């Protein structure tokens, strides 16, 4: 759902008769809705049962997909995309269901496989949307999303058992409203900062409002007997380092979708572009997702044998090496594919480790909420990555104009800076691993 509209954005602004900035809300609305709904759905899942809340999220995603499929204006499309974003709550709830239902000796592999499916979905969604945008009407993408969302809804209804653990309690409505305001203002400033200007009044107002509201919200969470987010539990243990690592890994992961498609589609006349079509560039990203799925069982084995902390550090370090290898802009198409495969391999290990760290660090009744907060941090990292990479690749366009080209293109220096920034984020995530406690792997075997 996150990557479906990305290759269609230039065409959407034309067919919906709107500006590119308005069309980009098709991406921003989903990220905002996902960031807001993920921690809320995690808390509701702990209170009322994971499957029930999963069905609510998937029902909204079906409605949003159907609305996008019949959209004839940018407003209808953005509303539908926001409803699609509520489906992001399925991931932390699903990870929590794994803890309830899967035998301990199989839990590590199950968590790794589900967590790595995020990368596979993104890697396959881009070429699929690119193919339909180039050869079929863009509405067909969302008709397909409607069918798959409905199939997911039915499969969860038929196959996922009701949660044996439901804590009950009172839902923190004030905390949910405050979190919605904080995240909306924060992600709004991040995603629109390039357009509004990073020192402009709208951007500074959004960040200032997020800071003030965030302070009030945190004060309420610390005083509330049943808070939406248990800040003491999140800050007082190594969970905080896990959440910061999730933000950095999310930043590094989304950079792959921002850098490589542009590099592959640039004209060969630049000296570093590959001149591929939108569809071909999309399929060059697919191997990274396949590698993630193939390596996820190995990553789960690494968590059980060496510990989730070491697995997270190694995975983040491999991501950093992959991005560092792309800085020289070598090898053309095959060089770009090699970079994406190495980064995908590192993501498989990093994604397998984070849910294992959380499951080992919280009580069963807090699993969905903790996974929801971790997924939220990853979403914030992705949003920040989108804004930062856009700023880096657009900053040096004047120095990269190609003779006879109709428009300016990102420079080689801009791509090198983008690769280096993504590498630094991954290395920073690896550097956080000493702050994590050693613990048994998710499968129950002791870490060495």
N, C-alpha and C positions, 0 to 999 in steps of 0.2 A: 504493500500500500504506500510505503514511503517513496519508492523509486518509480512507480508507474507513471506519474505525470512529468517526470524530469525531461525525457526526450521530446515530449509533446509541447513544452512551454512556448517555443516560438510560433508554432502553428495555432495554439489556443488563443494567443493574443489577436491573431488574424480572424479566425472563424467566429470568435465571440465579440469582435469589434471593440476591443479594450486595449489598454496599454500593457506593455510587458510587466511593469511593476504590479498591476492589478492581477494579471494572470499568474504571477509568482505566488499569490496567496493560495493557489491550489496546493502548493507544497507547505507553505507556512501554516495554514489552517490545520493540517493534519498533525504537524509537529506540536503545535500548541495544544490541540485536543488530547493528543497522546500523553504529553507531559502532565496535563492536569488530571486526566482520568486514571493514569497508572497507579499512583499511590492511593487514590480514593478506592479504586476497585480492589486493590490489595487488602485494605482495611475491611471493606465490606465482605470480601471473601472469607477472611478470618472470622467475621462476626456471624454471617448467615449461610456459609457454605460456598466452596469454591465453584462447584459446577453451576449453581444457580446464578452466580454473578457472571461466570463465563457465558452463559446463555443470554444474559442481558447485554453484555458487550457485543456478542456476535449478532444479536438481533438488531442493534443499532448500526453495526457495520453493514448488514444486509440492506437496511433502509438507506444508508448513505450511498452505497454502491448503486442502488436502483435510482436514487435521485440524480447521481452523476450521469447515469446512462441516458436519462431523458432531459438533461440540462440543456437549455438554449441561451443561458445568460451566465455571466461570471458569478453573479450573486448566488444562483442556485447551485452552481458547481462548487463554490467555496463552502456552502452549507453542507452539501453532500460529503465533501472531503473532510470537514470537521467531524461529521458522524462516523466516517470511516476510521478516523484517528482513535475513536474510543475502543476499537478492537485491540489496541496495544495492551490493554489490561489483561488479555488472555495469556500473555507470556509469563508474568509473575504468578498468576493463578495456576497455570499449568505446571510450573516448577514446584509449587506448593503441593499440588495433587500428586506429583511424583513422590514426594516425601511420605505422603499418607498411604500410597497404594503399592509402591514398588519395594520388593525385598531389598534389604540392606546391601547384599552382595551385588545387586544389579543397579543400585541407585546411581552410582557414579556415572556409568555409561548412559543411563537414561537422561540424567541432567545434562551431560555433555552433548548428546545428540539433539535434544530440544533446543539448547542454547545456541548451538552452531547452525540450526535451521534458519536463524535470523539472517546470517550471512548468505546462505543459499537462496533464500527468498529474494533478497536484494539483488544478488548477482543474476538471477533468472528473470526478475521483474523488468530490469532495464532493457535487455534485448527483446523481450516479448512486447513491451510497449513500443519500442523503436520500430519493430516489424509492422505492428498494426498502424502506427502513426504514418508510416511511409507507404503502405500498400492497402490499408483498410481505413474506414472511417474511425475517428478517434473515439466515438461512442462505444465501439466494439470492445475496447479495453475495459470499460466499466460494466458492460453486459457480462463479460467473462468474470469480472470481479464479483458481480452479483451471484452468479452461479456457484463459484467456488466458496463464497462466504456462506451461502445457504447450505452447501454440502458440509462445510465445517460445523454449522449450527446443528444439523441433523446427526452428524457423527458424534459430537459431544453429548447430545441428548441420548443417543442410543448406547454409546460405548464407555463414557466416563462415569464411574460410580459416584453417587452422592458422597460428599465428604463426611467421614466419621467424626471429624472434629469441627465444631462450630462454637466459638467462645461466647456468642451473644454479646450483651452489653449495649451501651448507648453510642450512637454515632455522633461524632464531633462536627456538627453542622457549621459552627463558627470557624473551626479550623479548616474545614473543606473550602468555605468561601474565601478565607484569607489566603490559603494556598493557591486558589485559582487566580486571585488578583496578583499575588506575587509573581507566579510563573508567567502569567499573561504579560505583565509589564516587562519582566526580565527578558523573555524570549522575543517580545515585540521589539525592544531596543536592540537586541543582538541581531535579529533577522533583518531589520530595516535600517540599521545604523549606516550601512554603505549608501543607501538612497537618501536618507535624511541628513547625513553628515555626522561623524562621531562626536563632534562638539556642538551640534545643532541643538536648539531648544527642545525639540520633540524627543531626541535621543536622550539628552540629559534628564529631561522630565520623566521619561520612562524608567531610567535607571534609578533616579532619586526616589520616585514613587515606590519602586520595588524594594529599595533599601529600607525606607520608613515602614512600609507595610510588612516587610519581612521581620523587622525588629518587633513590631506589635504581635505578629503571628507567633514568633518564637516564644515571646513572653507568655502568650496564652497557652501554648503547647506545654510549657514547663509547669504551669499552674493547673492545667486541666487533669482531672483524675483519670479520664479515658481519652488520651489525645489521639488525634489522627496519625501523627508521627511521634514515636517515642524518642525524643531528642536525646535524653539521657542515655538510653541504650545505644543510640547510634554514635554518639560522640565519646562515650566513656569506654568503648572497647575498640578493638581493631576493625570493627565494622566501618568506622570513619575512613580508614585507609582503603578499605575495599571499595567504598563508594567513590572516593576520589580517583582510584584506579579505573573504575568504570567510566567516569567522565573522560579521562585521558584516552582510554581505549576507544570509546565512542568517537572522540575527536579524530583519532588516527584512522579508524575504520571508514568514516564518512569521507575523509580526504581522498580515498581511493576512487569514489564515484565522482568527485569534483575535478580531479586532476587528469586521470587516464583517458576518459572519453574525449576531452578537449584536445589532448596531445595526439590521440589517434586520428582525429578528424581534421587536424590542421593540414594545410597544403604542404606537399613535399618541397615547394619553393622556399619555405622558411628555413630549410636545412635541418629541422628536427621533427617536423610533423610527418605523419604516415599517410595522409590523404585517403583515409578509409571513409566509407559511407556510415551513416548513423547506425544501420543494422549491423554491419561488420564490426564496428567499434563496440557495440553492445555485446556481441557474442565473444569478443576477446576478453570480457570480464567474467564470463560464465565459468571458466576453469577454476577461478579462485573459490567460488561457492562450492563446486564439486570437491575440491581438495579439502575444504572445511568439513564436509560431510564424511569423507573417507577417513580423515584423521581424527574425528571425534571419539571413536572407541579407543584409539591410542592415547588420546589426551586424557580420557577417563582412567586408563591404566596408569598413566603417569601420576595423576592425582592420588590414586590409591597407593602407589609404590613410593613416590618421592614426596608426596604432600602437595596440597593445593597451592601453598605459598610459593614453592619452588616452580610449580607448573605455570603459575601466573607470571612470575619473573622471567622464565625462559620464553614463554609465548610473546610477551611484550618486547623482549630483546630481539627476537626473530623478526617481529614487525619492524623494529627500528633498523635492523640490518637490511631488510627488503627495501625500505624507503631510501636508505643511504645509497644502496646500489643504483637507484634510479636517478640520483643527482647528476651524473655525467650525461644523461639523456642518450645512452648508447643502445645499439642493437635494433633500433626501429621497432616494428611490431612485436617481434619475438622478445626483445628486451622489455617492453611494456608488459607482455604476458608473463614473463619470468618474475617481474617485480610483483605483479598482482598475485601470483601463485605463492610466492614466499610470504607476502603479507597475509594471505588467506590461511596459510599454515600456522603462522603465529596467532592469528585470531582464533583458530580452532582450540589451541591450548589455553589462551586467555579466557575465552568464553566458557570453557569447561571448568576452569578453576573458580570463577567468581560465584556461581550458585553453590558450589561445594563449600566454599568458605562461609557463605551465609547460612546454609543449612546446618553447618557444624557450630555456629556461633549464636543461634537464637533458639528460643523455645518453639515447639511445634505450633502453638497458637499465634506466633508472630511471623511465621515463615512468609506468608503471602505479602504482608505489609513490608517486611524487610526486602524481599525480592522486588516489590513495587518501587521502593525508594531507589534501589540499585538500578532498575530499568529507567527510572526518571533521570538519574545522573547520566546514564548513557545517552538518553535523548537530548539532554542539555549539551553534552559534548558534541553530538552530531550537529545541533543547531549552531553552536559556536564555530564548528569546523566549516559549515557552509558559509557563514559570514566572513570568516578569516580567509578562507581560500578564494572566495570571490574578490575580496579586497586585494590579495596578493597578485592574482592573475590579471586583474584589471588595472593595476597601478602602473605597469611598465608597457602598456600597449603602444604608446607613442614611439618607443624605441624598436618596435617589432613590426612596423608596417611593411607589407610586401608589395613590391612594385606591381602596379596594375590591380591590386586588390581593392574590393569595394569597401572594406572596413578594416580596422586595425585588429591585430591578433595579439594574444599574450606573448611576451618575449621569452627567450630561453632562460634568462636570469630569473624571470618570474616563476617558471616551472621549477627551476633548481631551488629557489627559496621555498616553494610550496612543499617539495619533497623533503627538504631539510626540516621544515616546521613540523611536518607529520612524524618524521623520525625522532625529533626531540620530544614530542608528546609521548611516543611509545617508550622511549628510554626513561622518561620521567615516571611512567607507570611502573616500569621494572624497578626503578630506584625506591619505590614505596614498599616493596615486598619485605624489607627488614622490619617494618612497623607492624606486620601481620604476625599473629601468634602461630607457633607450630601447633598443629592439631592433627588428629587422625583424618585420613581421607574420607570422602563421602561413602565409599564402599565399606568402611569399617577397619581397614588394615592400617597398621601404624605407619606414620611417615618416618623416613630415615633421617 
